[in-house]
Amino acid sequence: MNPIGDLLTSKHVVKAMGNLIELVHRTPLKQSTTLNRITGSDVFLKLENLQKTGSFKIRGALNKVLSLPEDEAKKGIFAASAGNHAQGIALACSLRGVPSKIFMPKHTPLSKVSATRQYGAEAILVGDTYQESYSQALEEVEKAGSTYVHAFDDYRVMAGQGTIALEMLQQNSQLDMIFVSVGGGGLISGMAVAAKAINPRIKIVGVQAEGASATYKKFHGIHYKGTERVGTIADGILVKEPGQKTYPLIQKYVDEMVTVSDEEIAYTIMFMLEREKMLVEGAGAAALAAVLYKKIITNGKNIGCVISGGNADSIQFMKYRELAEGAMGNII
């Protein structure tokens, strides 16, 4: 089992596909007549909200956990997560038969905390942001001597996430652009590496929430401080800083980075629920929000859009509806 080292290539993503093919769902790539009409494009939604654990995160978690040498795995797995990576790690560790302990921000939706525990992990709520949970997890790993699995800054995790791009281009080889939500960058890094290897002309667009846009700012050369306060309804992409391993890949392979407001994300959540009868969380809605609100001109093109997760907090739906009202007039 050779380590990937400091590189991620399409070969690693193809290998990950082989590791995961019988363990994860090959999620649908769905079209919507309504979306096509609104955007003037052919939009194809990759429905990772229908994936096991309700999110794409199971792909990277499984690829990493199953690849660990036995002596590392049996020490137990620690992770930090805003929710979806937690569930992925918990399920992956259960499948391998090793214990897991997940550190999650205190504001993590109860549905994600409960699901993490149901998959067999010990969930510890600490800190207001992912970074604070991450720092606490690292302290505990040092004491316990366990193995830490990063939510995004890990090449095997990225390779697992990249399998989504392979599936999308198998399902539709004519895609011109793919929109991907970005928190720490694990999803877009793996997908961009894989997609560009298949079609160097395909455009990869990253989407961040305005309230947590460190990668967007770095990509565009805008000064930002790691101490800046972050906040967004899209808790799955509520990350303060770009990944050290993911950002160089984003810089090399991603064509554009844009941001969307919480109001635009909220409208997209309600749009998917009311028009498509589909439950989508904030992070899962962000990429589609960029398409709906025309952050990039897509007229007449074949657009792929990753709906990255569906673990929405039902308690927040009144807030989403109120926020959505402020953004509705900009589309229809």
SERO-4910 file (N, C-alpha, C, O; in steps of 0.05 Angstrom, whole numbers):
BEGIN
 pado doro    nc1    nc2    nc3   cac1   cac2   cac3    cc1    cc2    cc3    oc1    oc2    oc3
  Met    A     17    -24      0      0      0      0     18     25      0     25     35     21
  Asn    A     25     35    -23     43     58    -25     28     84    -19      6     88    -29
  Pro    A     40    101     -3     27    127      2     27    144    -23     45    141    -40
  Ile    A      8    161    -26      6    179    -49     28    199    -49     37    209    -70
  Gly    A     37    207    -25     58    227    -23     46    255    -27     24    260    -16
  Asp    A     60    272    -41     50    300    -43     36    306    -69     34    329    -77
  Leu    A     26    285    -83     13    289   -108    -14    275   -109    -19    256    -94
  Leu    A    -31    286   -125    -57    272   -131    -60    272   -161    -59    293   -174
  Thr    A    -63    249   -173    -67    247   -202    -93    231   -208   -105    220   -190
  Ser    A   -100    232   -233   -125    218   -241   -123    188   -236   -143    174   -232
  Lys    A    -98    177   -236    -95    148   -230   -104    141   -202   -116    120   -197
  His    A    -99    160   -183   -108    155   -156   -139    156   -154   -150    141   -138
  Val    A   -151    173   -170   -180    174   -170   -192    149   -183   -212    138   -173
  Val    A   -180    139   -204   -189    114   -217   -186     91   -197   -204     74   -196
  Lys    A   -164     90   -183   -160     69   -163   -182     71   -141   -193     50   -132
  Ala    A   -188     95   -133   -209     99   -113   -236     89   -123   -251     77   -108
  Met    A   -241     94   -149   -266     84   -161   -268     54   -158   -289     43   -152
  Gly    A   -246     40   -162   -246     11   -159   -251      3   -130   -265    -17   -125
  Asn    A   -240     18   -111   -244     12    -83   -273     16    -74   -283      2    -57
  Leu    A   -287     35    -87   -313     44    -77   -337     33    -92   -359     34    -83
  Ile    A   -332     22   -116   -353     16   -135   -376     -1   -123   -399      2   -131
  Glu    A   -369    -19   -105   -390    -36    -93   -399    -26    -66   -416    -39    -53
  Leu    A   -388     -4    -57   -394      6    -30   -411     32    -30   -424     38     -9
  Val    A   -411     47    -52   -426     72    -52   -446     71    -75   -444     54    -93
  His    A   -466     89    -74   -486     90    -95   -474    105   -119   -460    124   -116
  Arg    A   -481     96   -143   -476    111   -167   -500    130   -170   -520    122   -181
  Thr    A   -498    154   -160   -521    172   -158   -530    182   -185   -514    184   -204
  Pro    A   -555    189   -188   -566    198   -214   -554    224   -223   -546    241   -206
  Leu    A   -554    228   -249   -548    254   -261   -574    263   -274   -580    254   -296
  Lys    A   -588    281   -261   -616    287   -268   -619    314   -281   -606    333   -273
  Gln    A   -636    315   -301   -643    341   -314   -669    352   -302   -685    337   -292
  Ser    A   -673    378   -305   -697    391   -296   -706    411   -318   -691    429   -325
  Thr    A   -729    407   -329   -740    426   -349   -742    454   -338   -735    473   -353
  Thr    A   -750    457   -313   -752    484   -301   -725    497   -300   -722    521   -306
  Leu    A   -704    483   -291   -678    494   -289   -667    502   -317   -655    523   -320
  Asn    A   -672    485   -336   -663    491   -363   -676    517   -374   -663    533   -387
  Arg    A   -702    520   -367   -716    544   -376   -705    569   -363   -700    589   -376
  Ile    A   -700    568   -337   -691    591   -322   -663    599   -330   -657    623   -333
  Thr    A   -646    579   -334   -617    585   -339   -610    588   -369   -589    599   -376
  Gly    A   -628    578   -387   -621    578   -415   -599    559   -422   -586    562   -443
  Ser    A   -595    539   -405   -575    518   -409   -586    491   -404   -609    488   -394
  Asp    A   -571    470   -411   -579    443   -403   -564    436   -377   -540    432   -377
  Val    A   -579    436   -356   -567    432   -329   -571    403   -320   -594    392   -321
  Phe    A   -550    391   -311   -550    363   -302   -541    363   -272   -519    370   -266
  Leu    A   -559    354   -255   -554    353   -226   -544    326   -218   -557    305   -221
  Lys    A   -520    326   -206   -508    302   -194   -518    299   -166   -509    314   -148
  Leu    A   -537    281   -161   -552    280   -136   -538    265   -114   -546    242   -107
  Glu    A   -516    277   -103   -502    264    -80   -518    267    -54   -510    255    -34
  Asn    A   -539    282    -54   -557    282    -31   -571    255    -28   -583    249     -7
  Leu    A   -571    239    -49   -582    211    -48   -561    190    -43   -567    166    -43
  Gln    A   -537    199    -37   -515    181    -31   -518    169     -3   -533    180     14
  Lys    A   -505    147      3   -505    136     30   -495    158     50   -477    173     43
  Thr    A   -508    160     73   -504    181     93   -514    208     84   -511    227     99
  Gly    A   -526    210     60   -538    235     51   -518    255     41   -524    279     39
  Ser    A   -493    246     34   -473    265     25   -450    251     11   -446    227     15
  Phe    A   -436    266     -7   -413    255    -21   -390    247     -3   -373    232    -11
  Lys    A   -390    257     22   -367    253     40   -360    224     45   -337    217     52
  Ile    A   -379    206     42   -374    177     47   -353    167     28   -338    148     34
  Arg    A   -351    179      4   -332    169    -16   -303    173     -6   -287    154     -6
  Gly    A   -297    197      2   -269    202     12   -263    188     38   -241    178     42
  Ala    A   -283    187     56   -279    174     82   -273    144     78   -255    133     90
  Leu    A   -289    131     61   -285    103     56   -258     97     43   -243     79     51
  Asn    A   -251    113     23   -226    109      9   -202    111     28   -183     96     26
  Lys    A   -204    130     46   -182    134     66   -182    112     86   -161    100     91
  Val    A   -204    107    100   -205     88    122   -198     60    112   -184     45    126
  Leu    A   -208     52     89   -203     25     79   -174     21     70   -164     -1     68
  Ser    A   -160     44     65   -133     42     55   -112     42     78    -88     38     74
  Leu    A   -121     48    103   -103     50    126    -91     22    133   -106      2    133
  Pro    A    -65     21    138    -53     -4    148    -67    -12    174    -77      5    189
  Glu    A    -67    -37    179    -81    -48    203    -72    -36    229    -88    -30    246
  Asp    A    -46    -32    232    -35    -21    257    -45      8    262    -47     16    285
  Glu    A    -50     23    241    -60     50    244    -90     49    250   -100     64    267
  Ala    A   -105     33    235   -134     31    238   -142     22    266   -161     33    277
  Lys    A   -128      2    277   -137     -9    302   -133      9    326   -144      5    348
  Lys    A   -117     31    322   -114     51    343   -139     68    346   -141     83    366
  Gly    A   -157     66    328   -181     83    328   -177    107    310   -154    116    306
  Ile    A   -199    117    299   -198    140    281   -211    164    294   -232    163    305
  Phe    A   -196    186    292   -207    212    301   -211    230    276   -197    227    256
  Ala    A   -231    247    278   -237    266    257   -250    290    268   -261    290    290
  Ala    A   -250    312    253   -266    336    259   -284    342    235   -275    338    212
  Ser    A   -308    351    240   -327    353    218   -350    371    225   -359    373    248
  Ala    A   -361    385    205   -385    400    208   -410    382    206   -432    392    209
  Gly    A   -406    357    200   -428    338    200   -427    316    180   -430    292    187
  Asn    A   -422    322    155   -423    301    134   -399    283    134   -401    259    130
  His    A   -375    295    137   -351    278    140   -353    260    164   -344    237    163
  Ala    A   -365    270    185   -369    254    210   -384    229    204   -377    207    212
  Gln    A   -406    232    189   -423    209    183   -408    189    165   -410    165    168
  Gly    A   -393    201    146   -377    184    128   -356    168    143   -353    144    138
  Ile    A   -342    181    161   -321    167    177   -334    146    195   -324    124    198
  Ala    A   -356    154    208   -370    135    226   -378    110    212   -374     88    222
  Leu    A   -390    113    188   -398     89    173   -374     73    163   -374     49    164
  Ala    A   -354     87    153   -330     73    143   -317     58    165   -308     35    160
  Cys    A   -315     69    189   -302     55    211   -319     32    220   -308     11    228
  Ser    A   -345     35    219   -363     12    226   -359    -11    207   -358    -34    215
  Leu    A   -357     -4    181   -353    -25    161   -326    -40    165   -323    -63    160
  Arg    A   -306    -24    174   -280    -37    179   -277    -49    206   -259    -65    211
  Gly    A   -295    -42    224   -295    -54    251   -275    -40    270   -264    -53    287
  Val    A   -271    -14    266   -253      1    284   -269     24    297   -287     35    285
  Pro    A   -261     33    321   -275     54    335   -268     82    322   -247     86    311
  Ser    A   -287    101    325   -283    128    315   -294    148    335   -314    144    349
  Lys    A   -280    171    336   -288    193    353   -287    218    336   -267    225    324
  Ile    A   -310    232    335   -313    256    317   -318    281    333   -336    282    350
  Phe    A   -302    302    328   -306    328    341   -321    346    322   -313    350    299
  Met    A   -343    357    331   -362    372    314   -368    399    327   -370    401    352
  Pro    A   -371    420    311   -378    446    323   -404    445    338   -422    429    332
  Lys    A   -407    462    358   -430    462    376   -456    468    361   -478    459    369
  His    A   -454    483    339   -479    490    324   -487    469    303   -506    474    288
  Thr    A   -472    447    301   -478    426    281   -508    418    284   -517    412    306
  Pro    A   -523    416    262   -550    407    263   -553    381    278   -537    362    274
  Leu    A   -573    379    295   -578    355    311   -581    330    294   -572    309    302
  Ser    A   -592    333    270   -596    311    252   -569    298    245   -567    274    243
  Lys    A   -549    315    241   -522    305    233   -508    292    257   -495    271    255
  Val    A   -512    304    281   -500    292    305   -512    265    311   -498    246    317
  Ser    A   -539    264    310   -552    239    316   -545    217    296   -540    194    304
  Ala    A   -543    224    270   -536    204    250   -508    194    254   -502    170    251
  Thr    A   -489    212    262   -462    204    267   -460    183    289   -446    164    287
  Arg    A   -475    188    310   -476    169    333   -489    143    325   -480    121    333
  Gln    A   -510    145    308   -523    120    300   -506    103    282   -508     78    282
  Tyr    A   -487    115    268   -468    100    252   -446     88    268   -429     73    258
  Gly    A   -446     94    294   -427     80    312   -404     97    323   -387     86    338
  Ala    A   -403    123    317   -381    139    327   -388    153    353   -412    156    360
  Glu    A   -368    161    368   -371    178    391   -370    207    380   -349    214    369
  Ala    A   -390    223    384   -391    250    374   -388    270    397   -402    268    417
  Ile    A   -368    288    395   -362    307    415   -366    335    404   -354    343    384
  Leu    A   -384    351    416   -390    378    407   -372    398    421   -373    401    445
  Val    A   -356    412    405   -337    431    416   -330    452    396   -326    446    373
  Gly    A   -329    477    405   -321    499    387   -344    510    371   -365    497    368
  Asp    A   -341    535    361   -361    548    344   -357    544    315   -376    547    299
  Thr    A   -333    536    306   -327    532    278   -313    505    274   -304    493    293
  Tyr    A   -311    497    249   -296    473    242   -267    475    253   -257    455    263
  Gln    A   -254    498    249   -227    501    257   -223    496    287   -203    484    295
  Glu    A   -241    505    303   -239    501    332   -243    472    339   -229    461    357
  Ser    A   -261    458    326   -265    429    330   -240    414    321   -231    395    335
  Tyr    A   -229    423    299   -205    410    288   -181    413    307   -167    393    312
  Ser    A   -177    436    319   -156    441    338   -159    422    363   -139    411    372
  Gln    A   -183    420    372   -188    402    395   -183    373    388   -172    358    404
  Ala    A   -191    365    364   -187    338    356   -157    331    355   -148    310    363
  Leu    A   -141    350    344   -112    345    342    -99    342    370    -81    326    374
  Glu    A   -109    358    389    -99    355    417   -105    328    428    -88    315    440
  Glu    A   -129    318    423   -137    292    433   -123    269    419   -116    249    431
  Val    A   -117    272    393   -103    252    378    -75    249    390    -65    226    393
  Glu    A    -62    272    397    -35    271    409    -35    255    434    -17    240    440
  Lys    A    -56    259    451    -57    245    476    -63    215    472    -51    198    486
  Ala    A    -81    209    454    -91    181    451    -73    164    433    -74    140    434
  Gly    A    -58    178    415    -41    162    396    -58    149    374    -50    129    362
  Ser    A    -81    161    369    -99    150    348    -92    161    321    -73    178    319
  Thr    A   -106    153    300   -101    162    273   -122    183    266   -146    180    270
  Tyr    A   -112    206    255   -130    227    247   -136    227    218   -118    224    201
  Val    A   -162    230    210   -169    231    182   -181    259    177   -203    265    187
  His    A   -167    274    161   -176    302    155   -200    302    137   -204    284    120
  Ala    A   -218    322    141   -242    324    126   -238    330     96   -254    322     79
  Phe    A   -215    344     90   -210    351     62   -181    352     54   -175    347     31
  Asp    A   -163    357     73   -135    361     66   -119    335     67   -100    333     82
  Asp    A   -128    316     51   -116    289     51   -120    279     22   -142    279     12
  Tyr    A    -98    269     10   -100    261    -18   -118    237    -23   -131    235    -44
  Arg    A   -119    218     -4   -137    195     -8   -166    203     -5   -183    193    -18
  Val    A   -171    222     13   -198    233     15   -206    247    -11   -228    243    -22
  Met    A   -188    264    -21   -193    278    -46   -198    258    -69   -216    262    -86
  Ala    A   -182    237    -70   -185    217    -91   -213    205    -90   -225    200   -111
  Gly    A   -222    199    -66   -249    188    -64   -270    207    -73   -289    199    -87
  Gln    A   -268    232    -66   -287    252    -76   -286    255   -106   -306    260   -119
  Gly    A   -262    252   -118   -259    256   -146   -274    235   -163   -279    240   -187
  Thr    A   -282    213   -150   -297    193   -165   -324    204   -175   -336    193   -194
  Ile    A   -334    226   -163   -359    238   -173   -355    248   -201   -373    245   -218
  Ala    A   -332    260   -207   -327    271   -234   -326    248   -254   -336    250   -276
  Leu    A   -313    226   -246   -312    203   -265   -340    193   -271   -346    188   -295
  Glu    A   -357    191   -251   -385    182   -256   -400    202   -274   -414    194   -292
  Met    A   -397    227   -268   -412    248   -283   -404    247   -313   -422    249   -330
  Leu    A   -379    243   -319   -370    243   -347   -375    217   -360   -376    215   -385
  Gln    A   -379    196   -345   -390    171   -356   -419    173   -363   -429    163   -383
  Gln    A   -434    187   -346   -462    191   -349   -469    211   -371   -489    209   -385
  Asn    A   -451    231   -375   -454    251   -396   -427    262   -404   -416    279   -390
  Ser    A   -416    252   -426   -389    260   -434   -388    287   -447   -367    297   -454
  Gln    A   -412    300   -451   -413    325   -465   -414    349   -446   -420    372   -455
  Leu    A   -409    346   -421   -410    368   -402   -389    389   -409   -366    382   -414
  Asp    A   -397    415   -409   -379    437   -415   -367    449   -390   -344    458   -389
  Met    A   -383    449   -368   -375    461   -343   -386    444   -320   -407    432   -322
  Ile    A   -372    445   -298   -382    432   -273   -379    452   -250   -358    463   -246
  Phe    A   -402    457   -236   -402    475   -213   -401    458   -188   -415    438   -185
  Val    A   -383    466   -169   -378    450   -145   -376    469   -121   -362    489   -122
  Ser    A   -391    463   -100   -388    479    -76   -361    474    -62   -350    452    -64
  Val    A   -351    494    -49   -324    493    -37   -324    502     -8   -333    524     -2
  Gly    A   -315    485      9   -309    492     37   -279    492     40   -265    513     36
  Gly    A   -268    469     47   -239    466     49   -226    459     22   -202    463     18
  Gly    A   -242    449      4   -233    444    -23   -227    415    -31   -217    410    -52
  Gly    A   -234    396    -13   -229    368    -20   -245    358    -43   -234    343    -60
  Leu    A   -270    366    -45   -287    356    -67   -278    368    -93   -275    353   -113
  Ile    A   -275    394    -95   -268    406   -121   -240    398   -129   -235    395   -153
  Ser    A   -221    394   -111   -194    385   -118   -194    358   -132   -183    355   -153
  Gly    A   -207    339   -119   -208    312   -130   -223    312   -157   -215    299   -176
  Met    A   -246    326   -158   -261    327   -183   -247    341   -205   -247    331   -228
  Ala    A   -233    363   -199   -219    378   -220   -196    361   -232   -193    361   -257
  Val    A   -181    348   -215   -159    331   -225   -170    309   -244   -159    305   -265
  Ala    A   -192    296   -235   -203    275   -251   -215    285   -277   -211    273   -299
  Ala    A   -231    306   -275   -245    317   -299   -226    327   -320   -230    322   -344
  Lys    A   -206    342   -311   -187    353   -330   -170    332   -345   -162    335   -367
  Ala    A   -166    309   -331   -151    287   -344   -168    275   -366   -156    266   -387
  Ile    A   -194    274   -363   -212    263   -383   -217    284   -406   -216    277   -429
  Asn    A   -222    309   -398   -228    330   -417   -214    356   -408   -226    370   -392
  Pro    A   -190    362   -418   -176    386   -410   -191    412   -415   -185    432   -403
  Arg    A   -211    411   -433   -226    436   -440   -250    441   -421   -261    463   -422
  Ile    A   -257    422   -405   -280    426   -387   -273    447   -367   -250    449   -357
  Lys    A   -292    464   -360   -289    486   -341   -299    477   -314   -321    467   -311
  Ile    A   -282    481   -293   -290    475   -266   -294    501   -251   -275    517   -249
  Val    A   -317    504   -239   -324    529   -225   -329    522   -196   -347    506   -189
  Gly    A   -314    535   -178   -318    532   -149   -337    553   -139   -337    576   -148
  Val    A   -353    545   -119   -373    564   -107   -371    564    -77   -373    543    -64
  Gln    A   -367    587    -66   -366    590    -37   -389    609    -27   -399    625    -43
  Ala    A   -395    606     -2   -414    624     11   -400    651     16   -376    651     24
  Glu    A   -414    673     12   -401    699     17   -390    701     45   -369    714     49
  Gly    A   -403    689     64   -395    691     92   -372    673    100   -363    674    123
  Ala    A   -363    656     82   -340    638     87   -325    634     61   -327    613     48
  Ser    A   -311    655     53   -301    656     25   -270    658     23   -260    671      5
  Ala    A   -256    645     42   -227    648     42   -214    638     17   -195    650      6
  Thr    A   -224    615      6   -212    604    -18   -218    623    -42   -200    627    -59
  Tyr    A   -242    633    -44   -249    653    -64   -230    677    -63   -220    686    -84
  Lys    A   -226    687    -39   -208    711    -37   -180    705    -45   -167    720    -59
  Lys    A   -170    682    -36   -142    675    -43   -139    671    -73   -120    679    -85
  Phe    A   -159    658    -85   -159    652   -114   -158    678   -130   -145    680   -151
  His    A   -172    699   -120   -173    724   -134   -153    745   -124   -154    768   -132
  Gly    A   -135    737   -106   -115    755    -96   -126    776    -77   -114    798    -75
  Ile    A   -148    771    -64   -160    790    -45   -149    784    -17   -150    761     -8
  His    A   -140    804     -4   -128    800     23   -149    791     43   -172    801     43
  Tyr    A   -142    772     59   -160    762     80   -143    754    104   -119    748    101
  Lys    A   -155    754    127   -141    745    152   -154    719    161   -178    715    161
  Gly    A   -137    701    170   -146    676    181   -163    679    206   -177    661    214
  Thr    A   -162    703    218   -177    708    243   -204    720    236   -220    726    255
  Glu    A   -210    725    211   -236    737    203   -259    719    213   -258    695    212
  Arg    A   -280    732    222   -304    717    230   -319    707    205   -321    720    185
  Val    A   -328    682    207   -342    670    184   -370    661    194   -374    655    217
  Gly    A   -388    661    175   -415    653    182   -432    649    156   -431    666    138
  Thr    A   -447    628    155   -465    622    133   -485    601    141   -479    585    159
  Ile    A   -508    600    128   -527    579    133   -517    552    121   -528    531    128
  Ala    A   -498    554    104   -486    529     92   -465    518    110   -441    521    104
  Asp    A   -473    505    132   -453    496    152   -433    476    141   -411    474    152
  Gly    A   -440    462    120   -421    442    109   -397    455     95   -377    441     90
  Ile    A   -399    481     88   -376    494     76   -367    518     93   -355    537     83
  Leu    A   -373    516    118   -365    537    137   -336    532    146   -331    522    168
  Val    A   -317    540    129   -289    535    134   -274    562    133   -279    578    115
  Lys    A   -256    566    152   -242    592    154   -219    595    134   -214    617    125
  Glu    A   -205    574    128   -181    576    112   -180    554     91   -190    532     95
  Pro    A   -167    560     68   -163    540     47   -145    517     58   -128    522     75
  Gly    A   -148    493     47   -131    472     55   -102    476     44    -99    487     22
  Gln    A    -83    466     58    -55    469     49    -50    451     25    -33    458      8
  Lys    A    -63    428     24    -59    409      2    -79    414    -20    -73    410    -44
  Thr    A   -103    423    -13   -124    427    -33   -119    452    -50   -123    452    -74
  Tyr    A   -109    473    -37   -108    499    -52    -89    498    -76    -97    508    -97
  Pro    A    -65    486    -74    -49    485    -98    -63    470   -122    -58    478   -145
  Leu    A    -79    450   -116    -94    436   -137   -116    454   -148   -121    454   -172
  Ile    A   -129    469   -130   -149    488   -139   -137    509   -158   -147    516   -179
  Gln    A   -114    519   -149   -100    540   -165    -92    529   -192    -93    544   -212
  Lys    A    -85    504   -194    -76    492   -219    -98    484   -237    -96    487   -262
  Tyr    A   -120    472   -226   -140    459   -243   -167    474   -244   -182    469   -263
  Val    A   -173    491   -225   -200    504   -225   -199    529   -241   -180    545   -240
  Asp    A   -220    533   -258   -220    556   -276   -231    582   -264   -222    604   -271
  Glu    A   -250    579   -246   -262    603   -235   -274    597   -207   -282    575   -201
  Met    A   -274    618   -190   -286    616   -164   -306    639   -161   -299    662   -167
  Val    A   -330    633   -151   -350    654   -147   -362    650   -119   -357    630   -106
  Thr    A   -378    670   -110   -392    668    -85   -422    671    -88   -431    683   -108
  Val    A   -437    661    -69   -466    665    -69   -473    673    -40   -460    667    -21
  Ser    A   -495    689    -38   -504    698    -12   -521    677      2   -530    658    -11
  Asp    A   -525    681     28   -543    663     43   -571    664     32   -585    644     31
  Glu    A   -580    688     23   -607    690     11   -609    674    -14   -630    661    -19
  Glu    A   -589    674    -31   -589    658    -55   -588    628    -49   -601    612    -63
  Ile    A   -572    621    -29   -572    592    -21   -599    584    -10   -609    562    -17
  Ala    A   -611    601      6   -637    594     18   -658    591     -4   -675    573     -3
  Tyr    A   -658    609    -24   -677    607    -45   -674    580    -60   -693    567    -68
  Thr    A   -649    572    -64   -643    548    -79   -652    523    -63   -662    504    -74
  Ile    A   -649    524    -36   -659    502    -19   -690    500    -23   -700    478    -27
  Met    A   -704    522    -22   -733    522    -25   -741    514    -53   -761    500    -57
  Phe    A   -726    524    -73   -731    517   -101   -730    487   -105   -748    475   -117
  Met    A   -709    474    -94   -706    445    -98   -728    430    -83   -737    409    -92
  Leu    A   -736    440    -60   -757    427    -45   -784    429    -59   -799    410    -62
  Glu    A   -790    453    -69   -817    458    -80   -819    450   -109   -840    439   -117
  Arg    A   -798    454   -125   -800    448   -153   -791    419   -160   -802    406   -177
  Glu    A   -770    410   -146   -759    384   -152   -765    363   -131   -758    339   -135
  Lys    A   -779    370   -110   -787    352    -88   -762    338    -77   -762    314    -72
  Met    A   -741    354    -73   -715    344    -66   -704    360    -42   -703    384    -42
  Leu    A   -696    345    -20   -685    358      3   -655    362      0   -640    343     -5
  Val    A   -647    387      1   -619    394     -3   -609    413     19   -624    431     27
  Glu    A   -586    408     30   -575    425     51   -561    450     38   -557    451     14
  Gly    A   -553    469     55   -541    493     45   -517    489     28   -514    501      7
  Ala    A   -498    472     38   -474    467     22   -481    454     -5   -468    459    -25
  Gly    A   -501    437     -4   -509    423    -29   -523    442    -48   -523    437    -72
  Ala    A   -535    463    -38   -549    483    -55   -531    504    -66   -539    517    -86
  Ala    A   -508    508    -54   -491    531    -62   -483    530    -91   -485    551   -105
  Ala    A   -475    507   -101   -466    505   -129   -489    512   -148   -485    526   -168
  Leu    A   -513    501   -142   -536    507   -159   -544    536   -158   -553    547   -177
  Ala    A   -540    548   -134   -547    576   -131   -530    593   -151   -540    613   -162
  Ala    A   -505    586   -154   -488    601   -173   -498    598   -202   -495    616   -218
  Val    A   -510    575   -208   -521    571   -235   -547    587   -238   -551    601   -258
  Leu    A   -564    585   -218   -590    599   -219   -587    629   -221   -601    643   -235
  Tyr    A   -568    639   -205   -564    668   -204   -542    678   -224   -533    701   -222
  Lys    A   -536    661   -243   -519    668   -266   -493    682   -258   -486    703   -269
  Lys    A   -479    670   -238   -453    681   -230   -432    678   -252   -413    693   -254
  Ile    A   -437    658   -269   -421    653   -294   -441    650   -316   -461    637   -313
  Ile    A   -435    662   -339   -453    659   -363   -451    630   -373   -430    621   -380
  Thr    A   -474    617   -374   -475    589   -382   -493    584   -406   -498    561   -413
  Asn    A   -503    605   -418   -524    602   -439   -516    581   -460   -495    582   -472
  Gly    A   -535    562   -465   -531    542   -486   -511    520   -480   -507    503   -498
  Lys    A   -500    520   -456   -479    500   -450   -491    477   -434   -513    479   -422
  Asn    A   -477    454   -434   -484    431   -417   -470    435   -390   -445    435   -388
  Ile    A   -486    439   -369   -475    446   -343   -480    423   -323   -502    414   -319
  Gly    A   -458    414   -311   -460    395   -290   -459    410   -263   -444    429   -260
  Cys    A   -475    401   -244   -476    415   -218   -479    394   -196   -497    377   -196
  Val    A   -460    395   -177   -460    375   -156   -478    384   -133   -473    404   -120
  Ile    A   -499    369   -128   -516    373   -105   -504    355    -83   -510    332    -80
  Ser    A   -486    368    -67   -467    352    -52   -478    339    -27   -466    320    -17
  Gly    A   -501    348    -17   -512    335      7   -541    343     12   -551    363      2
  Gly    A   -554    326     28   -583    331     33   -589    331     63   -612    328     70
  Asn    A   -569    334     80   -574    332    109   -581    360    120   -566    371    137
  Ala    A   -603    370    111   -612    396    120   -625    395    148   -636    375    156
  Asp    A   -622    417    162   -633    419    189   -662    429    187   -666    453    181
  Ser    A   -681    412    192   -709    419    188   -718    442    206   -737    456    200
  Ile    A   -705    445    229   -711    466    248   -707    494    235   -719    513    243
  Gln    A   -689    495    215   -681    521    203   -699    528    179   -694    549    167
  Phe    A   -718    512    172   -733    517    147   -748    543    147   -751    555    125
  Met    A   -759    552    169   -772    577    170   -753    600    164   -759    619    149
  Lys    A   -728    597    174   -707    617    169   -700    617    139   -697    638    127
  Tyr    A   -698    593    128   -691    591     99   -713    604     82   -707    619     63
  Arg    A   -738    600     89   -760    611     74   -759    642     75   -764    655     55
  Glu    A   -754    652     99   -753    682    102   -730    693     86   -733    714     73
  Leu    A   -707    681     87   -683    690     72   -689    688     42   -681    706     27
  Ala    A   -702    667     34   -707    662      5   -724    684     -7   -721    691    -31
  Glu    A   -742    696      9   -760    717     -2   -744    741    -12   -753    755    -30
  Gly    A   -721    746      0   -705    768     -8   -690    764    -34   -680    783    -46
  Ala    A   -688    739    -43   -673    733    -67   -690    724    -90   -680    720   -112
  Met    A   -716    720    -85   -734    708   -105   -736    725   -130   -736    715   -152
  Gly    A   -739    752   -127   -744    769   -150   -721    770   -170   -725    780   -192
  Asn    A   -697    761   -161   -674    762   -179   -673    740   -200   -656    740   -217
  Ile    A   -693    721   -198   -693    699   -217   -717    699   -235   -715    700   -260
  Ile    A   -740    700   -223   -765    696   -239   -779    723   -244   -800    724   -257
***
